[in-house]
Every structure is written in C-alpha cells, then in structure tokens.
Amino acid sequence: MRIFKASAFRHRFNFTSCLHSKRSHAQEHSFTFARSSCFRGLDGSGSRDWWQLGLKVKTGGIWTVNGGTRWVSSSAARAQTYDEAFRGAREELERFWSQAARGVSWCTRWEKTLDNTHAVFPKWFVGGELNMCFNAVDRHVEAGRGDQPAIIHDSPVTGTKQIITYRELQDQVSRLAGVLVKHGVKKGDLVVIYMPMIPQAMFTMLACARLGAPHSLIFGGFASKELSIRIDHAKPKLLVTASFGIEPGRRVAYIPLVEKALELSSYKPHKVLVYSRPGMERVSMSSGLGLDWDEEMTSAQPQECVPVPADHPLYVLYTSGTTGTPKGVVRDTGGYAVMLNWTMSNVYGLRPGEVWWAASDLGWVVGHSYICYAPLLHGNTTVLYEGKPVGTPDPGAFFRVMSEHGTASVFTAPTAIRAIRQQDPQAAHGKRYILNRLRSLFVAGERCDIETLEWAKKSFGVPVLDHWWQTESGSAITASCIGLGNSLVPPAGTAGKPVPGYNVMVINDEMQPVKPRTLGNIVVKLPLPPGAAQSLWQNAKLFEELYFTKFPGYYDTMDAGYADEEGFVYIMSRSDDVMNVAGHRLSSGALEESVLQHPSVVDCAVVGLEDSLKGHVPLALCVLQNDYQQNPDVVVKELVKLVRDTIGPVAAFRKVLFVKALPKTRSGKIPRSSLANLVNGKPYKVGVCTSDCSKLFQSNKNSKNIFFSFKVVYTIVPFITFKS
C-alpha cells in the first residue's frame, strides 16, 4: 500500500475558510469581516480581498476547538423544513441562493446573485471570484483538518487500499498543477483526462481546477474512435492518462488506445502525461509526446490557486451515447460549488468528517459531482472504488466496503443492486458484515423498481431512497431531502419531491398542466438553479434548441412521468420510450415495474414491438435470478397475468424473452431505443456501452423481423439470440 507523504508546502493563497450555518430566512446573521492576503496584488491595493464570507460567525454555525475551526452540519444550525426551503427558493430565489453561497469561500464577493437577462443562460453570482480546488482542499487544511482522510482508494482488482489525507491531497494536487503549468497549461486551457478509477484521476481534476483549466474526463478504456472524436472537439492542451486499467481478470492497456486515438484525430495535444501504475510494467508513448508522471512530479513546483469568475467553466462532460456532433455539457464553477456543497447536508444529510461513498465512475456525472467535488467541498471523506458490485470477488463487495470504511451514506445505481440480487438473492454474502454506521442508501441513474428497492432495504437494513437527476442538472432534481426533514419512507415508486430551486411541472404536449397521476412531460420552469448545465461546449445554439425549444420557458428533461397529490414525482421513462398501444400511451417504466414484481425476475427492459393492428405491443426482455427453479412456460404465464392485473388488458402484454444479461451504458442505463430498433429490424447505434452490451449487439446484427409472427416468445440465451 502506497501512502503519499506530504512535503512542507508553503502557499500564499490565504483564504479564510467560509464555514457558515444555513438558517431560515427569518433569522439574521451577524458576520465579522477581515482582510486577508488571498490573491495578493489582485488589484494592487487588495481592496477586493476583504469579502471572505464569514471569518467569524456569531450564529453558532461553527465552533472553535483547541484553537482550530470545527465544522458542524448545516442541519445542526438550521431551522428550515423542506417546505420552507422549497418556498424560499421559489419565491425569494436570489436571497435563498445568496445564503447558500455562504457555505463557499470567495475571494471576491458577487455583485449580483442572478442575472436572468437570458433565461436559457442564467448567470449566477455575477462578479464573484473563487477557486474550486481551494474550496475542496486548501480551506480544510487551513481549518486544521489536514490529517482527516480525504480519499479512500479501495481497489479489489489490484488488492490494494490507500488513504490520502487532505494535507497529502493538497501536496499532490499543487505539485501536479506545477507540472501542468510547466507544459503550458494556463487558465482557460482544456485538459483531457483518460484514466481508470485511481486517485491520480482526481488529482488531475483538482489540479486543473486549481489553475482554472477546464477538464474533460473520459471513461478509461473508452474506444479509440470515440476518444479521438472528443479530442478533436475539445482540442486539449494536454492529455493525461495511465498505463493500465484493471477489469476483473484482465488488464486494459491504455497507451495503445491513446496512440490510436491520436492517429485518428486531426488535432494533437501538445503533450501526453502518463502515470505508470505501481507493480506493473512501465510504459511510454512511442511518439515524442509522452511525459513520465513520476519524473515530472519529482521536480514540480507547487502552484497556488488561481481565482476565476463564478461562470468560468470547470469541466466539459461528454454525454454517453453521443451521435453526430459531440455533446459536451459545460459546468460553471461558482454555481456548481454552491449547489454541491448545499446538497451534501440538505439532500443527503451528511455531516462534515463523515465517510461518503458514491459507487459510480469518475467518467459519469455522479463521479464528477459526488465522488470528487461535493464530498471534498463539504469536508467529507470520499471512497473511490475500483471494483464491481459482483465478481470482485463476490456479491458481498459492497457490504465489505460499507462496513470496512464506516460509510454513513452510499449512492449507487439500481443496476448494481440488481446485479447483487441476481447472484445472491438471499444476500448471504452481505450477512458477514456489520453496517453499524450506515444511515441511508440513495439510488439514481435508472428508475428503481419497487422490488429492487425493497430487497435493498431488507438487505442493507437502511432506508433506500430513489432520486432523479441528469447529466445536465449536475445534482438531484427530485429527491427525499433528508437533511431538510423529508420522510425516510416516501411512497413506493417515487423519486422524491422537487429539490429546492427546481420548479418541476408535468405538462401535456400543448403545455397544459396535467392532473395528478396523469402521465405527461416533465419540465422545469426557468430559470434553472445554480449548478445546472451552463451550455454545450462550443455549441450554445444546439443547447438552446435541444432543451428549450419544445416548451418555451421551460427546460425539457425529455423524461415522462407524473406527480401525485402531495407533490411526489414518479419518473416512468424517457419521453421517447412511451409506447402507443392501440391508442393508449404506456410508459416502459410502468410495464417494467409490473414485470419486476415477479420474484424470479431481477432485471427487465420493455420496448415497443411494431404491430400492424395496435401500433406497438410491449416486448419484455427479462433477466432471471441465478437460483430460479420454475419452468419458463410458467414464468411467462405469470408475467402476462401480473401485467394484466397491474396495468390492465390495454397493455396487450404477451411477449417475453429471457436473457442472461441486459446491455448497460457505462452509467448503468439500458439503451432502450437501440434495443427497440434492434428488435424491429431497424438500424441502431450501440453507443457507449459495457463490453457485454457490445457483444450483445454484435451477435445479433442479422436478427430482423423475427418477432412479428409470435404470440409468446421465450427462451434462455447467453445474451440475446432470438429464437422461436
């Protein structure tokens, strides 16, 4: 196990930590301000340095222990309920977000909380300057928390574990920033990161943020062709990669993938920084572009944080399944920092210092927001897991991580829970571990069916809360905000209530609100809150056309669902996954919910099969748990009856296909549109999928029009081999 040792690091970036309580609007704050030397020489006189937001707070939001500053949860000093917060964010949004922004350290106070001149492109905290890396790292060291673990890297695929403190993180990041500067990276230059789930990927993200250089992190092991497309679109000054990624049972060599991508791309980065993983052979680029990470870090000069405007781009995140022109979501710095810091306590109920685990990938938006930035902003310890829910080494892997590291709350995808349930229906492996610090489990990324939710509650022994958000939102749109007192037992099937700041509505195609429990288009009334997508990289026109044209004045989430009488939101499917069956609009989510009620079914995708009489009829692709004992004929009959009983005869549900696995994108989503095109004999795009997904599609390129003659279809197949 390799532990980084921080060298004495002298830096003059002297922010005083901004540690505030969040209290209701009715309560008055009394602050004592003082000048500091942050960004010395910013205007020659230092007159812009004074607004440090809470050098001393008289409201009890922080307390001093042994001469140092100790954070307390915002909830400990808060008097707000969910209803109060939601109402405040809707009726006095500038005041609400101005108070939330006090949880972030600023070098220059903003002049205007919101400039909504162009509602599609709202500008938050206009005139304010800050640095994301300082907020995520340096301020905790200055507050006396340098010895607290910042990152726990748990890697069952290599058999190693590593703890990195905030002080060690500061040392690594500041020196890596020096390497970037040495090779020409400056404020505004973009850096592409192509790395596995290792701390060095986070170091690079934070080093870029330290310099004001936007980063674009791409899934490690991503195909060379797709990587080359993103290189051409992003035009990075530098590319940072690693020697190998590790998958269960095999190593993935990254350098050949990078070199092939550079051959295919017309744009070439100036240099490629290569981190050689310990215990594996050292590799280098065949071209003259390569730089050795260890050699560069040895002589690196630590760099101070660079102040950036609140709307300065922090990163560009390319969405999965991109077709045509790459779609790179741009995230700002100020609004994103404010929202993420606020959600850690108010949505997830975390206290600074607690251990948090987002069981995701850094290449997905959850990884950016809740593996890297949010927990570090909030002063938590974040778990970086290089493994799988099953197979590394068994279905007890998640239980082990939660128990061993004492996680207080966990965020994962329903597909991970389904994988565990499929291999270990009784959670026998999990029973070996004690989860005495775990309080809650959040799921997102794909709609979580009730059966999976209930299994997880029973197996992990804590409330399991579904919530909904998107790459574009950057954080939750709807959730059970347990830090604001929302119920830990929301109605079955809900993704929670709108998070304060999101004015969620359900409307029909004519933009009229629909009645409660009526399926419709889920939209968000403008302006979007801090932290939402700023634009698309180099394509503001497409951003406006894609999300704001169909329903003027609203953000089109492109999801379909409904709300109940109490305001709980139910996400049923993507809007284009709604099937028209004999004139009735049915969501794939509702049908999948019914199918997944069967005790033998652990995963399911329902797509529309074209029908000359009804328009479409549903086809269910089902994964059975490993220990199922029933005859397939019996299961099919039971599934047909289940759907008839729960949805009704209108569903015309008679077609079932059993498979061993469903295709999943890297973010855990099922590519339903590709599956629908496949089963209907239409051209389809695989997009960005797991290897299983690719095999699935490759094995069925000649499978066309074979469903039309069948009343009931079922078979057990390795992936999807369509047979009668």
ABEGO torsion letter per residue (X at the ends): XBBBBBBBBBBABABBBBBBBBBBAABBBBBBBBBBABGBGAAGAGAAAABAGGABBAAGABBBBGGBBBBBBAAAABABBAAAAAAAAAABAAAAAAAAAAABBBABBBABABBAABAABBBBGBGBBBBAAAAAAAAAAAAGAAABBABBBBBAAAGBBBBBBAAAAAAAAAAAAAAAAAAGBBBGBBBBBBBBBBAAAAAAAAAAAAAGBBBBBBBBGBBAAAAAAAAAAAGBABBBBBABBBBBGBBBBAAAAAAAAAAABABBBABBBBBBBBGBBBBBBABAABBBAAAAAAABBBBBBBBBBAABBABBBBBBGBBEBBBBBBBBAAAAAAAAAAAAAAAAGBBBGBBBBBBBBAABAAAAAAAAAAAAAAGBBBBBBBBBABGOABAAAAAAAAAAAGBABBBBBAAAAAAAAAABAAGAAAAABBBAABABBBBBGBBBBAAAAAAAAAAAGBBBBBBBBBAAAGBBABBBBAAAGBBABBBBGBAEBBBBGBBBBBBBAAGBBBBBGBBBBBBBBOBBBBGBBABBBGBAAAAAAAAAAABBGBBBAGBBEBBBAAGBBBBABBAAABBBBGGBBBBAAAAAAAAAABAABABBBBBBBBBAAAGBBBBBBBBBBAABABBAAAAAAAAAAAAAAAAEAAAGBABBBBBABBBBBAAGBBBAAAAAAAAAGBBBBAEBBBAAAAAAAAAAAABBGAAAABABBBBBBABBBBBX
